[in-house]
Structure formats: C-alpha cells, structure tokens
C-alpha cells in the first residue's frame, strides 16, 4: 500500500502512527494513514483488519 521510500511502518508495528497521512479529516476527528490505519484524535485506532485499539494517551504530570 505504501509508496514512500523508505516505506512506512506496517500497521502492526509499534511505530505504526509514524506512517504518512493520506486523508485528513480533522473536522470529523480522524485521519487515514498510508498503512491502512485510521487514527482518531483521541489516539484510538481502527486497524486494516477492522480490529480496534483503545486510546493510548500518556499520563498527565501533576
């Protein structure tokens, strides 16, 4: 799917969110990455196999 050189990370790699954005819809709160992952603004993910990954925001320092 990815045509970039070097190619973007696989959807199942730990750095999957580093893939290039191919469609951004900030008004709707999501972006499609070139590895097929849909990234939501709350950091949740919809994977190419339709599985869902819960949001994974870091903890806020108090």
mmCIF file of the C-alpha atoms, coordinates in Angstrom:
data_MODEL
# 
_entry.id   MODEL 
# 
loop_
_atom_site.group_PDB 
_atom_site.id 
_atom_site.type_symbol 
_atom_site.label_atom_id 
_atom_site.label_alt_id 
_atom_site.label_comp_id 
_atom_site.label_asym_id 
_atom_site.label_entity_id 
_atom_site.label_seq_id 
_atom_site.pdbx_PDB_ins_code 
_atom_site.Cartn_x 
_atom_site.Cartn_y 
_atom_site.Cartn_z 
_atom_site.occupancy 
_atom_site.B_iso_or_equiv 
_atom_site.pdbx_formal_charge 
_atom_site.auth_seq_id 
_atom_site.auth_comp_id 
_atom_site.auth_asym_id 
_atom_site.auth_atom_id 
_atom_site.pdbx_PDB_model_num 
ATOM 1  C CA . UNK A 1 1  ? 0.000   0.000  0.000  1.00 0.00 ? 1  UNK A CA 1 
ATOM 2  C CA . UNK A 1 2  ? 2.777   2.466  0.903  1.00 0.00 ? 2  UNK A CA 1 
ATOM 3  C CA . UNK A 1 3  ? 4.705   4.009  -1.993 1.00 0.00 ? 3  UNK A CA 1 
ATOM 4  C CA . UNK A 1 4  ? 7.123   6.026  0.179  1.00 0.00 ? 4  UNK A CA 1 
ATOM 5  C CA . UNK A 1 5  ? 10.878  5.375  0.311  1.00 0.00 ? 5  UNK A CA 1 
ATOM 6  C CA . UNK A 1 6  ? 11.712  4.201  2.890  1.00 0.00 ? 6  UNK A CA 1 
ATOM 7  C CA . UNK A 1 7  ? 8.327   2.625  3.290  1.00 0.00 ? 7  UNK A CA 1 
ATOM 8  C CA . UNK A 1 8  ? 6.086   3.487  6.203  1.00 0.00 ? 8  UNK A CA 1 
ATOM 9  C CA . UNK A 1 9  ? 5.776   1.150  9.191  1.00 0.00 ? 9  UNK A CA 1 
ATOM 10 C CA . UNK A 1 10 ? 3.426   -1.800 8.992  1.00 0.00 ? 10 UNK A CA 1 
ATOM 11 C CA . UNK A 1 11 ? 0.005   -1.365 10.624 1.00 0.00 ? 11 UNK A CA 1 
ATOM 12 C CA . UNK A 1 12 ? 1.119   -3.934 13.218 1.00 0.00 ? 12 UNK A CA 1 
ATOM 13 C CA . UNK A 1 13 ? 4.492   -2.335 14.016 1.00 0.00 ? 13 UNK A CA 1 
ATOM 14 C CA . UNK A 1 14 ? 4.854   -0.437 17.283 1.00 0.00 ? 14 UNK A CA 1 
ATOM 15 C CA . UNK A 1 15 ? 5.584   2.796  15.362 1.00 0.00 ? 15 UNK A CA 1 
ATOM 16 C CA . UNK A 1 16 ? 2.543   2.437  13.041 1.00 0.00 ? 16 UNK A CA 1 
ATOM 17 C CA . UNK A 1 17 ? 1.408   6.017  13.754 1.00 0.00 ? 17 UNK A CA 1 
ATOM 18 C CA . UNK A 1 18 ? 4.540   7.373  12.038 1.00 0.00 ? 18 UNK A CA 1 
ATOM 19 C CA . UNK A 1 19 ? 3.054   6.468  8.633  1.00 0.00 ? 19 UNK A CA 1 
ATOM 20 C CA . UNK A 1 20 ? 2.169   9.312  6.259  1.00 0.00 ? 20 UNK A CA 1 
ATOM 21 C CA . UNK A 1 21 ? -1.331  10.777 6.381  1.00 0.00 ? 21 UNK A CA 1 
ATOM 22 C CA . UNK A 1 22 ? -3.148  10.219 3.077  1.00 0.00 ? 22 UNK A CA 1 
ATOM 23 C CA . UNK A 1 23 ? -6.531  11.669 4.097  1.00 0.00 ? 23 UNK A CA 1 
ATOM 24 C CA . UNK A 1 24 ? -7.069  14.065 6.989  1.00 0.00 ? 24 UNK A CA 1 
ATOM 25 C CA . UNK A 1 25 ? -10.493 14.955 8.340  1.00 0.00 ? 25 UNK A CA 1 
ATOM 26 C CA . UNK A 1 26 ? -9.790  16.977 11.495 1.00 0.00 ? 26 UNK A CA 1 
ATOM 27 C CA . UNK A 1 27 ? -13.350 18.325 11.473 1.00 0.00 ? 27 UNK A CA 1 
ATOM 28 C CA . UNK A 1 28 ? -14.502 14.726 11.970 1.00 0.00 ? 28 UNK A CA 1 
ATOM 29 C CA . UNK A 1 29 ? -11.610 13.752 14.234 1.00 0.00 ? 29 UNK A CA 1 
ATOM 30 C CA . UNK A 1 30 ? -9.800  11.126 12.137 1.00 0.00 ? 30 UNK A CA 1 
ATOM 31 C CA . UNK A 1 31 ? -7.017  10.574 9.615  1.00 0.00 ? 31 UNK A CA 1 
ATOM 32 C CA . UNK A 1 32 ? -6.227  7.698  7.264  1.00 0.00 ? 32 UNK A CA 1 
ATOM 33 C CA . UNK A 1 33 ? -2.583  6.648  7.272  1.00 0.00 ? 33 UNK A CA 1 
ATOM 34 C CA . UNK A 1 34 ? -0.911  5.076  4.229  1.00 0.00 ? 34 UNK A CA 1 
ATOM 35 C CA . UNK A 1 35 ? -0.543  1.764  6.087  1.00 0.00 ? 35 UNK A CA 1 
ATOM 36 C CA . UNK A 1 36 ? -4.342  1.468  6.245  1.00 0.00 ? 36 UNK A CA 1 
ATOM 37 C CA . UNK A 1 37 ? -4.744  2.527  9.882  1.00 0.00 ? 37 UNK A CA 1 
ATOM 38 C CA . UNK A 1 38 ? -7.429  5.065  10.778 1.00 0.00 ? 38 UNK A CA 1 
ATOM 39 C CA . UNK A 1 39 ? -6.152  7.249  13.604 1.00 0.00 ? 39 UNK A CA 1 
ATOM 40 C CA . UNK A 1 40 ? -8.718  9.074  15.735 1.00 0.00 ? 40 UNK A CA 1 
ATOM 41 C CA . UNK A 1 41 ? -7.986  12.323 17.570 1.00 0.00 ? 41 UNK A CA 1 
ATOM 42 C CA . UNK A 1 42 ? -8.375  10.558 20.931 1.00 0.00 ? 42 UNK A CA 1 
ATOM 43 C CA . UNK A 1 43 ? -5.481  8.254  19.805 1.00 0.00 ? 43 UNK A CA 1 
ATOM 44 C CA . UNK A 1 44 ? -7.766  5.271  19.243 1.00 0.00 ? 44 UNK A CA 1 
ATOM 45 C CA . UNK A 1 45 ? -7.071  3.223  16.126 1.00 0.00 ? 45 UNK A CA 1 
ATOM 46 C CA . UNK A 1 46 ? -9.098  1.235  13.611 1.00 0.00 ? 46 UNK A CA 1 
ATOM 47 C CA . UNK A 1 47 ? -6.796  -1.354 12.078 1.00 0.00 ? 47 UNK A CA 1 
ATOM 48 C CA . UNK A 1 48 ? -6.977  -2.606 8.461  1.00 0.00 ? 48 UNK A CA 1 
ATOM 49 C CA . UNK A 1 49 ? -8.405  -5.949 9.677  1.00 0.00 ? 49 UNK A CA 1 
ATOM 50 C CA . UNK A 1 50 ? -11.236 -3.961 11.377 1.00 0.00 ? 50 UNK A CA 1 
ATOM 51 C CA . UNK A 1 51 ? -9.933  -4.592 14.874 1.00 0.00 ? 51 UNK A CA 1 
ATOM 52 C CA . UNK A 1 52 ? -9.980  -1.666 17.296 1.00 0.00 ? 52 UNK A CA 1 
ATOM 53 C CA . UNK A 1 53 ? -7.228  -0.408 19.570 1.00 0.00 ? 53 UNK A CA 1 
ATOM 54 C CA . UNK A 1 54 ? -8.310  1.713  22.530 1.00 0.00 ? 54 UNK A CA 1 
ATOM 55 C CA . UNK A 1 55 ? -6.946  5.230  23.025 1.00 0.00 ? 55 UNK A CA 1 
ATOM 56 C CA . UNK A 1 56 ? -3.440  5.242  24.447 1.00 0.00 ? 56 UNK A CA 1 
ATOM 57 C CA . UNK A 1 57 ? -2.753  8.758  25.650 1.00 0.00 ? 57 UNK A CA 1 
ATOM 58 C CA . UNK A 1 58 ? 0.127   9.302  28.032 1.00 0.00 ? 58 UNK A CA 1 
ATOM 59 C CA . UNK A 1 59 ? -0.421  10.238 31.642 1.00 0.00 ? 59 UNK A CA 1 
ATOM 60 C CA . UNK A 1 60 ? -0.538  13.919 32.544 1.00 0.00 ? 60 UNK A CA 1 
ATOM 61 C CA . UNK A 1 61 ? 2.093   15.016 35.042 1.00 0.00 ? 61 UNK A CA 1 
ATOM 62 C CA . UNK A 1 62 ? 0.556   16.670 38.099 1.00 0.00 ? 62 UNK A CA 1 
# 
